[in-house]
Amino acid sequence: MKIVACVKEILDPDIASSVFRVDEDARKVIPIPGLRSVMSPFDEQAIEVALRIRDALGEASITLLSLGFESARAIVKHGLALGADEAILLTDPAFEGGDSFTTARALAAAIRKIGDVDLVVTGRQAADGDSGVVGCGIAELLGVPAVTFAMDVTVAGGMLLIERSLGDGAETVATPMPAVVTISHEVGKVRHASLRETMKAARKPMHVWTPEDVGLGPAEIGAKGARRVLERLYIPANDVECEYIDGKTPGELAANLVERLAAARLI
């Protein structure tokens, strides 16, 4: 079985928002230089699902796939240290400035080049943009089924059995392969990189592909191929006002509160 796990480099979500600045004219978020980058946590859970499938089957190949800057090598090596077999990094200035659509297009093209992929796993969303559409976009472009918000994935009888997290419970669905599955945080705790796998990771292959390697032209990717139009990026004004309701007794306080809510047409 051949599995591809898509991973993304993001700024550490635990970094305080106060260290970021928004350039409203350029419509960009400008962080302080030197901030730490990590793998999106949902993507770590996607790798964990791939590893669990390999553990259950006894044999499967896991390829990490990432689109980003050269700095993404660090998070890809982390994925290799977790137990993935090889990695592919799509990096080129032409990829810059893209959106969810161009990201899905580039990743889908790379998956086609890899060939004979049975399962693609992604995080349910990236922990920076939180769009949550790249996984489904990959499935659409590849013409394969997509199953979202998975908290468990098993293989039985040539089919994928996927337990999905719902707002008020769970459901189990079955789908043929190949397929794309987005993984939710209900997967639970992910394994840590062992010393043995960390040492092996340095010797595992990491391939670097450009747009030409996956058959895409400059107009299909990055800013030129993007379909999203960002009209404004700004920090919302915090103009919340607090009003204290007084009363000499609990009954008077409650009556005054009801009166104020009624005046504001909230009740």
ABEGO torsion letter per residue (X at the ends): XBBBBBBBBBBBAABBAAABBBBAAAGBBBBBBGBBBBBBAAAAAAAAAAAAAAAAAGBBBBBBBBBEBAAAAAAAAAAAAAGBABBBBBBBAAABGBBAAAAAAAAAAAAAAAEGBABBBBBABBAAAGAGAAAAAAAAAAGBBBBBGBABBBBBGGBBBBBBBBAAEBBBBBBBOBBBBBBBAAAEBBBBBBAAAAAAAAABBBBBBBAAAAGBBAAABEAAABABBBABBBBBBBABBBBBBBBABAAAAAAAAAAAAAAAGAX
